[in-house]
Amino acid sequence: MSEQITAQRDARANGLNGQADRRAGSRGDNMRRFGPVDPVDGPKAVGGYTQGFAVPPGSGLLFVSGQIPVDVEGSLPFGFEAQCRQAWRNLVTVLRAADLRIENLVKVTTFLSDRKYADINAEVRRGLLGEHRPALTVIVADIFDGGWLLEIEAVAAIPPQG
């Protein structure tokens, strides 16, 4: 009986009793490459991101803490667009310190203090990322410091050599 329960739980974890695995490829074939994963049988990603981002085994990962919109002297720019650009500058600075670039980003999470900033946020992000499309989440939340209008955290990956 416990084997049957375990098999049912495993099937549920794989999604639709394993059907998702058959549609997406066999046993993670898409995970052997570095890049976007946009399933043809899923909703289209809108806004310059991808539904998933494959990171092959052997890749190195850099987890970037939430980057706040202050400069090295602790100054906070005025207005959302200036704060957004500063937070992205800070994120890029962390990437550079690890010898990485924007193209290494695989996941970006942006926390906005208000939904009204969504369009400006998307415009600044698209301008910075260009054609690169990492997995993306935007969350409207109460930000730690009342003066900060956003915070951006990210995960970057280094594809294995070979």
C-alpha positions as CSV (number, residue, x, y, z in Angstrom):
1,M,0.0,0.0,0.0
2,S,2.8,2.5,0.9
3,E,4.5,1.8,-2.5
4,Q,1.2,2.8,-4.3
5,I,1.0,6.0,-2.2
6,T,4.6,6.8,-3.0
7,A,4.1,6.2,-6.7
8,Q,1.0,8.4,-6.7
9,R,2.8,11.2,-4.8
10,D,5.8,11.0,-7.3
11,A,3.4,11.2,-10.3
12,R,1.7,14.2,-8.8
13,A,5.1,15.9,-8.2
14,N,6.0,15.3,-11.9
15,G,2.8,17.1,-12.9
16,L,-0.3,15.6,-14.6
17,N,0.8,12.0,-13.8
18,G,4.0,12.4,-15.8
19,Q,2.3,14.0,-18.9
20,A,4.3,17.2,-18.5
21,D,7.5,15.2,-18.8
22,R,6.5,13.7,-22.1
23,R,5.5,17.0,-23.5
24,A,8.6,18.9,-22.4
25,G,11.1,16.3,-23.5
26,S,12.4,13.1,-22.1
27,R,14.0,13.2,-18.7
28,G,15.4,16.7,-18.7
29,D,16.9,16.8,-22.2
30,N,16.3,20.6,-22.3
31,M,18.3,21.0,-19.1
32,R,21.5,20.0,-20.9
33,R,21.7,23.4,-22.6
34,F,21.9,27.0,-21.2
35,G,19.1,29.2,-22.1
36,P,15.4,30.0,-22.1
37,V,12.7,27.4,-21.9
38,D,9.3,28.5,-23.3
39,P,7.0,25.5,-23.7
40,V,4.8,25.6,-26.9
41,D,1.8,24.2,-24.9
42,G,2.1,26.9,-22.1
43,P,1.1,30.5,-21.9
44,K,3.2,33.0,-23.9
45,A,5.6,35.0,-21.7
46,V,4.8,38.7,-22.1
47,G,7.1,41.5,-21.0
48,G,10.6,40.4,-22.0
49,Y,11.1,37.3,-19.9
50,T,11.0,33.5,-20.3
51,Q,8.8,30.9,-18.6
52,G,12.0,29.1,-17.4
53,F,15.7,29.2,-17.9
54,A,17.7,25.9,-18.2
55,V,21.0,25.7,-16.3
56,P,22.9,22.5,-17.2
57,P,24.6,20.3,-14.6
58,G,28.0,21.5,-13.7
59,S,27.1,25.2,-13.9
60,G,28.2,27.6,-11.2
61,L,25.6,29.7,-9.6
62,L,25.8,33.2,-8.1
63,F,22.9,34.2,-5.8
64,V,22.6,38.0,-5.7
65,S,21.0,39.5,-2.6
66,G,18.3,42.1,-3.0
67,Q,19.9,45.2,-4.5
68,I,18.6,48.4,-3.1
69,P,18.5,51.8,-4.8
70,V,21.4,53.5,-3.0
71,D,24.8,54.4,-4.3
72,V,28.2,53.6,-2.7
73,E,27.9,56.7,-0.5
74,G,24.4,55.7,0.7
75,S,22.6,58.3,-1.3
76,L,19.1,57.5,-2.4
77,P,18.1,58.9,-5.9
78,F,14.8,60.8,-6.2
79,G,12.0,59.2,-8.2
80,F,11.3,55.6,-9.3
81,E,13.1,55.6,-12.6
82,A,16.4,56.9,-11.0
83,Q,16.0,54.3,-8.1
84,C,15.4,51.5,-10.6
85,R,18.5,52.4,-12.6
86,Q,20.5,52.6,-9.4
87,A,19.3,49.2,-8.2
88,W,20.2,47.7,-11.6
89,R,23.7,49.4,-11.5
90,N,24.2,47.8,-8.1
91,L,23.2,44.4,-9.4
92,V,25.5,44.7,-12.4
93,T,28.3,45.7,-10.0
94,V,27.9,42.4,-8.1
95,L,27.9,40.5,-11.4
96,R,31.1,42.2,-12.5
97,A,32.7,41.4,-9.2
98,A,32.1,37.7,-10.0
99,D,33.4,38.1,-13.6
100,L,29.8,37.7,-14.9
101,R,27.6,39.7,-17.2
102,I,23.9,40.4,-17.8
103,E,23.8,37.4,-20.1
104,N,24.5,35.2,-17.1
105,L,21.3,36.1,-15.3
106,V,18.9,33.2,-15.2
107,K,16.3,34.5,-12.6
108,V,15.4,38.0,-11.6
109,T,12.9,38.9,-8.9
110,T,11.9,42.6,-8.5
111,F,10.0,43.8,-5.5
112,L,8.0,47.0,-6.3
113,S,6.5,49.2,-3.5
114,D,3.5,50.0,-5.7
115,R,1.9,48.5,-8.8
116,K,2.0,52.0,-10.5
117,Y,5.8,51.5,-11.1
118,A,5.4,48.3,-13.2
119,D,5.6,50.0,-16.6
120,I,8.7,52.1,-15.8
121,N,10.3,49.1,-14.2
122,A,9.7,47.0,-17.3
123,E,11.0,49.7,-19.6
124,V,14.3,50.1,-17.6
125,R,14.7,46.3,-17.3
126,R,14.2,45.8,-21.1
127,G,16.6,48.6,-21.9
128,L,19.3,47.0,-19.7
129,L,18.7,43.3,-20.7
130,G,18.3,43.9,-24.4
131,E,17.6,40.5,-26.1
132,H,18.5,38.5,-22.9
133,R,15.4,37.0,-21.3
134,P,15.9,35.5,-17.8
135,A,13.1,34.0,-15.8
136,L,11.3,36.9,-14.1
137,T,9.0,37.6,-11.2
138,V,7.7,41.0,-10.2
139,I,6.1,41.3,-6.7
140,V,4.3,44.2,-5.3
141,A,5.3,44.3,-1.6
142,D,6.1,46.5,1.4
143,I,9.8,47.3,1.0
144,F,12.1,47.2,4.1
145,D,12.9,50.9,4.0
146,G,10.1,53.3,3.3
147,G,12.2,55.5,1.0
148,W,13.1,52.6,-1.3
149,L,10.7,52.1,-4.1
150,L,12.0,48.7,-5.3
151,E,14.6,46.0,-4.6
152,I,16.0,43.5,-7.1
153,E,17.5,40.1,-6.4
154,A,18.8,37.7,-9.0
155,V,20.5,34.4,-9.7
156,A,23.2,34.2,-12.3
157,A,24.8,31.0,-13.8
158,I,28.1,30.2,-15.5
159,P,27.6,27.4,-18.1
160,P,30.1,24.5,-17.7
161,Q,33.1,24.7,-19.9
162,G,33.4,22.1,-22.6
